[in-house]
Amino acid sequence: MTDDSPAATAGLRDASGGRPRGGARKGGRLPVALVLPALIGLVFLLLPLVALLIRAPWRSMPDQLTSAAVWQALRLSLQTATLATAASLVFGVPLAWLLARTAFPGRRLVRALVTLPLVLPPVVGGVALLLALGRNGVVGRWLDSAFGITLPFTTSGVVVAETFVAMPFLVITVEGTLRAADARYEEAAATLGASRLTAFRRVTLPMIAPGVAAGAVLAWARALGEFGATITFAGSFPGRTQTMPLAVYLALQDDPAAAIALSLVLLAVSLAVLAGLRERWTGAL
């Protein structure tokens, strides 16, 4: 029999440092076979960032960051990333609910296809978008002839490309949150006469709000840093389709100092995203 007395419980907490079993353990000898590769991996990940800070043109940084081209690219990046995140929320949250709460034939295949853009090379995604939504694309031909809508090499094309690569981040995050949420609350709302839509809007959505917020932040960050699909599907036209990553790439060829300055801006935004993903949000991932 086990001793569940308060004294025994306190003793277990003291022995584990107040942490659950399986957590970080204090003291003891650190295995070199694990620590050495861990340190090498840490240095490998941090060295490029440190080099970026060391080689940054700090004296000319104000001039670099106040140029019209930088602000134009930054403003366009913020606008398109925000619009792409909004589109991901509108379509991604219902898609995540469908994958988490309903059973239908081929659900595993649908989930695999939804997450495919996560591992698909972005340039391939851009080519696929051209074949689907270009002027001679499968759907783009119809959009052009019926409505006069042309997406490639436009600001709307940037939003489409960013949504394509960013939405899977939101879907998998929200789906995981939905699977962790207790479905009995929705069932209770249904027994009280609420429709599935009302139960989702009044019960489910408030419960999964932290997960939705975390997914939205991740999608926004991914959209902000998108390069391959954007340059393939939308091109790089200043003021229209040239976002910050594209501006960094082009500046690296002619003005490395400007490229470093732009990279630091994106680095600062990434750090802000990590700071925004507080523990209560990341716990939903």
PyMOL commands that set and color helices and strands:
alter all, ss='L'
color gray80, all
select helices_A, chain A and resi 6-15+32-54+61-65+68-101+107-119+122-133+140-147+155-180+184-191+196-207+209-224+228-233+244-254+256-276+279-282
alter helices_A, ss='H'
color red, helices_A
deselect
rebuild
show_as cartoon
